[in-house]
Structures are given as structure tokens and as C-alpha cells.
Amino acid sequence: MRMKKYLLLLSVLALGACASQSGTYTLHLLTTNDVHGRWFDTDYTTGVRRNSLMAVNYYVDSIRKADGTGNVLLIDAGDCLQGDNASYYYNYVDTLSEHLFSRLVSYMKYDGITVGNHDVETGHRVYDRVSRELHRHGIPFFGGNAIRNDNGKPYFDVYKVYKRSGLKILVLGYTNANNPAWMDESLWSGMHFESLVPLVQNDVDKYTAKTKPDVVIVTVHSATGDGNGRQLEAQGSDLYKSLKGVDFVVCSHDHREITFNNGSIALINTGNRAKFLGHGRLTLEKKNGRVVSKRVDSELIPVDKKKSDPAMKEFFKEDFEAVKAFSHEEIGALAVDLRTKDAYSGMCNYVNLLHTVMLRGTGADVSFAAPLSFNSTIKSGILIYDDLFSIYPFENELYSMRLKGSEIKAYLEYSYSKWLNAPGSDHVLRIIRQDDPRNNQTGWSFVNRTYNFDSAAGICYTVDINRPAGKRVNIISMADGSAFDPGADYVVALTSYRASGAGGLLTKGAGIPENELEGRIMRRYPEIRSFIYDFIKEFGLVDESAIYKPSRNGSWTFVPEKEAERRIGEDLSLVF
């Protein structure tokens, strides 16, 4: 009799549990990506307010208060650890305290962080440290397609299951599949990277069967792309179009501010540097514990940089002051302005400085360099450490490689083919009447990415705007007047980014097979920003005579000179 009553009680409890799982549920997915170290709301030198995680937190807290913490999930899609003075300071200067990023995302109660390519570029010492710290805070560092070479298991986290107000949520995360194309293997040693297609669908199927979730979210540090399945670094739309059993795809990498959905799946990309907060809203109906309907919608919430969270700002005040003091260290003076936009029409002080530093640092015969910011100016006057992040915004290392003279010419031909239109076109430069969200550019913009517009130093050459691609570059001599030999071997200075094959200048341009690049590397040096720092310290006052010497740098120009000057000037007046 007692047993019957016990079984009856269990049946009643079971029915009650099923009934309690009936109803309509709402989940708010909040996302960020490509913040690039923009953590503080104030510029370290000018005091100007700017977009930041501190402003993002104002909106996150507002949504949590309005809709309940239990209904909100906060995810970042990568590129967190590189791009700002603060990230640099805690990556390489203050390495003893807990990394500021780990403390920030714990304060903001992030539920998960995705590994970006620029996070990997910081090197094992940095991202392994951050990964350990995030785990201590209970925050996964997603990168499920980074596979260990020794045992075939993922190097980073693949997934985590969350519970929010009656819902079980499966989040899977992945880094960029094309990471090896942009950085030296030493930065990602011990692992390799798999394409997100078909890996993500296979993982979704596997972990859905294992965890039985109500909601599935995929976060990737991969560009939106156009969904044609041919771009390894841009697989966001590929996933959006092909994934089954997934409610949200959070993508990133290309700094494209976009969201779209078809009611059953949504894609969210917030652009970069905390200008937007991604907001996905899922409405789900359950009956007796089973999901009977779902609907998703999505939007980008503009972040007002003036609405910083005052409590968060006060909490991290000491960290801000430490980074500010570091940023204000005087290192020398500049006698001339450095303008990156001058690089698109010929030789300029900015690129000449990069060439000079790279040639001096390596003793190379030739150097390759490009403008690293689309349109920035470093004014003449006192230089502080903060200015180095404007002169050289990336943590690229300096490399020397062995190239034949013919490969140097082919490399340059490929570079200028991305830069110049075919003869007979309305415009000399490859520009298009189209907005460019990568550079916040409206109206006219370059078709290709200007940080791949490499020029050379150490040689004297011309580039004929009226000749077809592949036949534009005429190398006259070495910088010192000696003969340039297409069949001879030369030592070439270039960035670690370029040496890895990024931009295709070595592989598609010079024709060097990707598997031969490593064997061409002669020596690896510290990061290029440190060479610029040493150069400025040595000269004290950096003027044109320090930046450029004909016998060292050589020269190059577009020809015919008068026609090129006029027509390129007209094109640049449209772009700028």
C-alpha cells in the first residue's frame, strides 16, 4: 500500500514538473566583437570620450534590469587582446597581475569569449595566460576548430551549456580557420585550424544529441562573407545559410555592422570597437517540456559613448591611470608630419620611416612596407609612447627572407595590380563609388585593402600607370646605383604578417608556394614597434634626413609623372 502511494506521488510530481515547463520563454542574446582593447571610455592623451566596454556595460545592465538577469546571455566573438594601449600594457608590460581583460569581462559577467585571430597573434604567453584566468572566472574561451597536434583534441573550449529561466542553451564557439595565413607558426605552435564547414554542423549535431538544449548559439571569429563557400576567413554567411538546428550565428572579423534573420535563425555582427551592441531576441513556447515553436529577431543597438557605467569606471580607475602614465612617456620629437594617405600617390614620410627602420634593423637589401592605417596623421612635435600605436598599430614582428630579384619584381607587380586600374579606365586608382564600413568611409573607397599596398625600398624603380598589370614595374638599380639582378638572391625585410603569406603578395604575387615560405625565412626579430621606439630614441629629433636617405632607401615614382600626379590627385580627392 505504501509503495502504491509512493508511486502515485512520483507520478503527480512528474506531471507537475512537465506542467511547470509549459509556457512562453524569452531569451536576450547580447553580443560584442572586435573591441580591440577599447576598454576605457577616455583617450589616454586627449581626454576625449570614446566608445568602450564601459559604455557597453551601461546598456547590458539596463537590459538585465529590464528583462531579468536570468533571461540574458552575453557573448563576445573575438579580437579582444590587441589594438589599444591598455591591451598592449597588460599583454607585455604588466605581466604579473591578473590581466585587465580577464577582470573586465568578469566584472561585466560575460558568459563566453571567442578566440580571435588578433588574440592568437599575441602569442602563447598572453592567450594561454588569459585562458587560464577566464576559466578561473568560469568563462570559456571558445576556439573549437583549433586542434592540438599531439592528441587531436581542441586547444580551446568547444562548447558550454547555460541555464536561463527554464531554458537550456548550448553555445559553441570557433576561431578563424585562416589564422595561419596571417601569422608565424610560432604564435600558434602545437595546433592547427580546421574549416568551420562542415565542422560546426558536425559539432552542433554531436553536442545537441548529448545535451538536449532548447536553444543553440554558434559564435565564430569569422567574417560575414557572401555565403559562396569559397572564403576560408569569411564563413559567417556560409554557416547562416547552411546550419540546421541553430538559432543564432554571431560572427565578426570584418568589422561589418550587420544583422539579418529569417525568423528561425539570425546572424549578428556588431562591427568593431564597441560602437554597437548586438541584440538577439528569441521567443520560445513549450508544452509539457517540449519546444513547440520558436521565433528569433535581431538588431544592433547604437552605443552612446557618453553613457559610460560610472561604477565600472571608478572600479578600474587605477588601471586607467597606469595605462595613461605608460602612454605619456616622452620618447623624442618629430620634425615632419606623417600622413598615411600620402602613401597612395608615391613615396612619403610615413612609409619611408617604416622602410628605414626595417632596413636598419635587419641589414636587408630590400624592404616591403605598406600604410597600416587608412587615413591617420601623426603631427610634428613631441612624441610620446602613445604615438607609437598610431605609427604602428599592430604587434607584427620584423622578419628577413630570401627572395630572388625576379620574385621581388613579381611581388611588386602584384601589389600595384591591387592598387591601380587597367589602362583606359576612368580612374587610375582602383576606387569605387561605394561606402566602406572597414574604414568608416562613405562615398568613394578603395576596392582593396590599403594595408596590402606594399612599396619597396633599397631599389630604384618606376610604376607606369599606362601599362597593364604585370608589366608596370621597371626596376632600374639598387639604391646605391649598383645593378639589380633578377637572378640573384636578396635579403628582404618584411613583417611577420606578410612573411606568413598574408595578402597573397608572396604566394600569388612572387609565386612562392605556401609550404616553402618557412624555408625562405632567414631570421625573426622582435616586434616592429620596438624598432621604431629605438630609432626615435636614437635620433631624438626625427627629421626627413633621418627618415630618408637615397643611397639606402632608393626611390620609386608613378610615371608618366605629370599625368600620374594629376589623375591620382583627382582620384584621391574623391576618396578623401
N, C-alpha and C positions, 0 to 999 in steps of 0.2 A: 504493500500500500504506500509506504513511504517512498519507494522507488518510483511509483507512478506519479506521485505528487511532484517529485524532483524533476522527472522528465517533462511533466506539464509545465513546470516553472521555467525550464530551459526553453521550451517551445515559445512560451509567452515572451521571454526576454529576446529570443531571436527575432520574433515578429516585430517587437518594439524597436530592435536595432535596425531592421530593414525600413520600418516606417520612418525612423529618425533620419534615414538617408534619403528621404524623398523631399523634393523641393527645388527651388531655383537658386543657383550659386553664381557669384560674380568674382572674377579674379582680375586684378590690375597688374599688368606686367610693365615695369618701368625699366628703361634701358639707357645706357650711355655707351659711347665708343670713341676711340681715337682722341681721348682727352689730352694725351701727350704732355703729361706733367702739369697741366693747367689746374693746379690745386688751390692756389691762393687768389683772392679776388682783387689784389692790388699789384701793380707793376713795381718791381723792386727799386727802380731808379727814378721813375717819373711820378709815382704815386697815383697814376691813372687807374680807375676802376676797369676791370676786365671780366670776361666770362670765366667761370671757375666752378669747381665742385662745391664750393661754399654756397654759390647761388643755386646750383642744382639741388642741394640739400634742403633749401627753403621750400622748393616745390615737392620734393619727396615727402618731407614732414607734413606738408599741407594735405597731400593725398592720403597719407596714412591716418591723419587725424579725421579727415572727412569720411573715409571709407573703411577705416579699421586696419590696424597693422596686420591682422590675420588674413586680410584679403589682398595683400600687396607682396610682390616679388620684385627685387631689384637686382639687375644683371648688367655687367659691363662686357663689351665684346672685344676688348683688347687695345693694345698700344697705349699702355699706361705709364711705362717706366722710362720714357725718353722723349726729349723735346723741350725741356724747360730747365731753368737754373735749379729749381728745387729738386727735380728728379736727378739731375747730374750730381748735386751736392750729396744726396743720400745714397746714390749709387757708388760714388768713388771718393768722396771726401770724408764724410761721417759714416764710417762703415762699422762702428762699434755699437751704436744704439740701434733699437729696432727701427727698421726702415719706415720713413714717414708714410709711404703709401699704404703699408700694412695697417698702420694706426688709423689713417684716414678712412679706409674702407670699412674697418671695424667700427669706427665711430658712426659712420653712415648706415651701418647694418646692411651692407651689400650681402646678397645671398650667393653670388658666384662671380668670378672674374675669368675672362678668357685670355689665353696667351696670344699676343700679337707679334708680328714679325719684328717690330722695334723693341719688344720686350726680350725676344731671343737675342737681338743684336747687342744687348747689354752684357752678354756673356754668362757663363755658368755661375760665376761667383755672385752675380747680382740676382739672377732669376731663381737660382736654387735657394738662395737665402730668403727671398720674398716668398717662395712657395712654402718653405718650412713655416714662416711666420703666419701666412694666411691659414695654414692648416691648424696652427695653434688657436686661431680665432674661429675655427670651424668653417672657413670659407674655402671652397675648392678653387683650384687654379686649372681651368679646363684646357686641354690640348690633346684630345683623344686620338688624333692622327699622327702624333709624334711618337714613333715606335722605337723602343730600345733595340739596339743591335745585338745585345748579348742574350736576351731571353724572349724577344718578340712581344713584350708587354708594353702598354702605353707608358711613356715617361711622365706624363702629367695625368690629371684626373680626366675621366671619360664622362662620368655622369654623377648626379646626386638626385635623390628623391626628397621632395619637400611636402609638408602637410600644411595646408592653408584652409581654415574654416570648413572642414569637411571634405576637402578635395586632396587627392594625392597627385602631385605634379612631378613629372620626370623632366629634368633638364640635362641635355647632352651638349658638350662643348668641344670645339676644334680650332686649331690654329691654321695659318695659311699653308696650303700644300706646296707653294712655290718658294718657301723660305730659302732653300739652298741657292736660288738664283741671285740672291742679294747680299749674301754674307759668307765669310770664310768658314770652312768646316770646323775650325777650332771653336767657334762660338756655339755650335750645336753638336759637338762631338758626342759620340755614343748613341746617336739616334738617327732616324731618317723619317721622312714625312710622306704620308700617303694621300692620294687624291680623295676629296670629300665625296666623290661619286665613284663607286657605289657604297663606300664605307659607311656613310651616315645612315643610309636606309637600312643597311645590314644591322647596324648598331641599334637603330630605332626598333626594328623587329625583335632583336635579341633581348633588349632591356625592357621593352613593353611586355613581352611574354613573361619576363622574370618578375617585374614589379607591379604589373596590372594598374597603371596610372589612369587617372581621369583626364589629365592634360599633359601634352608633350610639347616641350620647347627645345629648339635647336639654336645654339648661339655659335657663330663662326667668325673668326677674323679673316674674312674673305670678302672681296669686293662684290658689289651688286651684280655687275656684268650685264650682258644682254640675253643670257639664257641659251646661248648657242652650243654650250658644252665644249667649247674649244679653248677656254682661257683658264689655266690652272689657278691663277691668282684671283679669279673673279667668278666664284661658283655660287654666289648667293641666289641669283635668279634660277640657276640650274636646280638648286635644291627646292626653291619655292615652287617651281613648275612640276617637279618630279616626286617629291616626298609624299608618302602615304602615311596616315596616322599621326601627322604633326599639325599643331595648331599655330605655332609662331616660328618664324625663322628670323633671328637677329643677326644682321651682317654689318660690315664695317669696311675699313681699309682704304676705300677710295674717296673718303670724305664727302660722299654724296648724300645730301639731305633728301631722303625719300621714304615713303611708306605706301604700300598698296596691299589690298586684300580682296578676296573673292567671297568673303563671308564664312569660309571654312578654314582658311589659312591666311596668315598675314606676314608680310616682310617689313622689317623696320631697320632703318639706317639713319642715325642722328647726325651724320656729318662729322664734325670734329670740334675739339676744344670747347666742349660744354656749351655750345650755342643753343642746343635743343635737348629736351628730354623726350625720349621715346615713350609712348603710352599705348600699350595694347590692352584691350578690354575683352574679356571672354565671359559670355553668359552661358551657363550650363544648367540643364534640367535633369534631375534624377528621379526615378521612380523605383522604390524598393531596392535602392542601392545600385541601380543600373542607369547609365547615361542614356537618355533618350533623345536629347537634342543639344546642339552647341551652336554658338554664333560668335564670331570674332570681328572686332573692328580695331582700327589703329589710327594714331595721329602723332604729329610732332608738336610738342609744346615749346614755344619760344621761351628761352630763359632770359629774364631781365637781369643783367649783370649787377644792377643796383640792389637787388633783393638778396643779398648775402645773409646767411644764417649768422646772427651776431654771436650766439653762444658758441658755434663752431669756430668762428674767427678768434674769439677770446681763448678757446681751449688750445688752439695751435699757434698762439701768438709768439711763443718762444722760438718755435721752428721757423716762423716767418722772419723773425729778427736775425736768426743765424744765417739764413739764405741771403737776406738783404745785405748783411755785413760782408759776406763772401762775394756778392755781386759788385760791391762798391770798391773792391781793391783796385787801386790805380796801377796800370802796367806800362804806360807810355803815352805817346801822343801821335796823332795822325795829321800830316800836313795837307792832305788832299781828301776830298770826298771819295767814298767807294760806293758806286751805284751798280746794282746788278743788271738793270735794264740796258746799260751801255754795252753789255756783252753781246747783244743780239745784232749789233751793227759792225762789230770788229773788235780789235784789241781794246782793253780798258783797264783801269787801275785795279778794279776788283779781281778780275781773273788773273791779271799779271801778278798780283800778290800771291794768289794760290800757286801759280806756276813756280814762282821764285822760291817759296817755302818748300815745295815738293822737290825741286831740283837740288836745292841746298841740302835738304835733309837726307837725300839718297845718293847724291853724286851721279844721278842718271844722265843719260844723253838727251832724253826727250821726256816731256811730261804731258799728260792729258788732264784737263780740268774743265768744269762747266759752272755756270751760275747756279748756286744752290737754293736761292730764293727767287721767286718770280719777279718781284719788284721791291727791293729794300735798299735803303741808303744808310750808310754809316758816315756821319758828318765828321769833318775835320775837327781836331781839338783833342782834349784829354781822353784817353781810352781807359775804361775800367773793364774788369773781368766780364761784366755783363755784355759788353760789346762783342766779345768773342762768340757769343751764341748767335749774334746777328751775322757776323762774318762767316762763321762755320756752324750751322745749326745742327749738324749730325755728328754722331760718335764714330765716324768712319776712321779706320786705320790707314796708314800710308804703306803702300807696297811697291816693290820694284819687280818688273817682269822682263823676260827676254822676248823681244819681237824682231822679226826681220823688217828691213826697210819697206818691202812691198806690203807687209801687213800693216805697218804704220799708215801708209797711204790709203789702203783699203778701209782701215778703221776710220780715217778722216772723211773719206768719200761717203761712208755710211752715215756718219754724224751729220754732215751737211745735207744729205738727202732727206733727213728728218726736219731740217731747218728751212730748206729752200724749195720753192715750187719749180716745176718743169719750165723750161724756156717757153715764152709765148703766153704765159699765164698773166692774168690781170695784176697779180701781186707777186713780188719776188719772194717774200717770206710766206711760209705755209701757215696762213691765218684763215680764219673762217668767221663769218658773222654769226656768232653763237656764244651764249653765256658759258662760262667755265667755272663750275662750283668748286673745282680743286683750288682755284686761286681767288675765289670771290669776285670773279671777273664778269662784268656784263658788257654786252655789245660784241666787239671783236675779240678773238682769242687765238692763241696758237693751237694748231691741230695736235701737236705732240708735246710731250712734257719737256720743259725747257732745261730741267736738270740733267737731261741727256744730250744737250747741245755742247759737246766737247770740242774744244780747240786744242792746239798743241803749242808747246814752247820747246826751244832747243833747236828748232829748224826755221828756215825762211821759206814761206810758201804763199801762193795766191789761190783764191777760190773764184772761179769765173761764173757769174750768175747767168750767163747766156749759154752755158754748156749743159748737157744732160747729166743726170745722176750717174756717178761712176767715172765721169771724165772732167770733173770740175777742178780738182786739186792738182796744182803744179808745185812740187817741192823743188826749190831752187838750190838750196845748200843747207849745210848745218849752220847753226848760229854763228860760229866762229869763221865762216866763209869756206870751210873745207867741204869736199864733195859729199853728197848724200848718196849712199849706195843701196839700191833696192834689194840686193842680195846679201847685204851684211847684217849681222846681228847687232841690235842696240839694246841698251838698258833703258827701260821706260818706267817712269814714276806715275802711279795712279792710285785711286782709292781702293780699299778693300771691297767696297760695293761694286766697283767696276771690274775688279780682278775676278770676282765670282761669276762674271758673265752678265750682270745686270744691265739692262738697256739693249743688250744684243750687239754692242759695238765690237766686242772681241769675237763673238761666235758668228753672228750673221754678217758683221762688217769685215773683220780681219780674216774670217773663215777658219778660226781655230776651233776644233771640236771641243765640246764642253768637258769631256773626260781628259783633255790634255791641258786644261788651264792650270791645274795644280802643279803640273810638272814645269810650267813656264815661270812660276813664282821663284824669284831669287832670294828675296828677303822680306820679312814682315817687320814693320816699325810700329811705334806707339801711335796713338790717335793723332790725326792731323791738327786738331785744335791745340794740342800741346806744342807742336812745332810752330804754330802761329804765335802762341804765347811767348816762346823762347825768342823768336825773331823780333817781336816788338820790344821785349826786354833788352835785347842786344843793341838795337839801334836807338832806343829811347824816343827819338822823333823819326817817324817813318814818312819819308817823302818819296817823290817819284823816282829819284836816283837809287833809292834802296829797293823799291818795288820792281823797277825795270832796268835791265842792262842789255843792250842789243847783242853783245858778244855772248851773253848767257841765255837770254830768252829767245833771241831771234825775232822774227816778225811774221805777221800774216795780214792780208787785206783782201776784201772783196774787189773784184775787177769786172768790167771797166770802172775805175774808181768814181768818176763823176756821176755816171749813170747809177751805180750801186748806191752811192750816198743819197742821191735824190729819191730813188724809188724805195729804198729801205726806210728812209726817213718818213716817207708818206705812209708806208705800212705801219710803222711804229706809232705814228700819230693817231692811227685808228685804234690800235691796241691800248695805248696809254692816253 
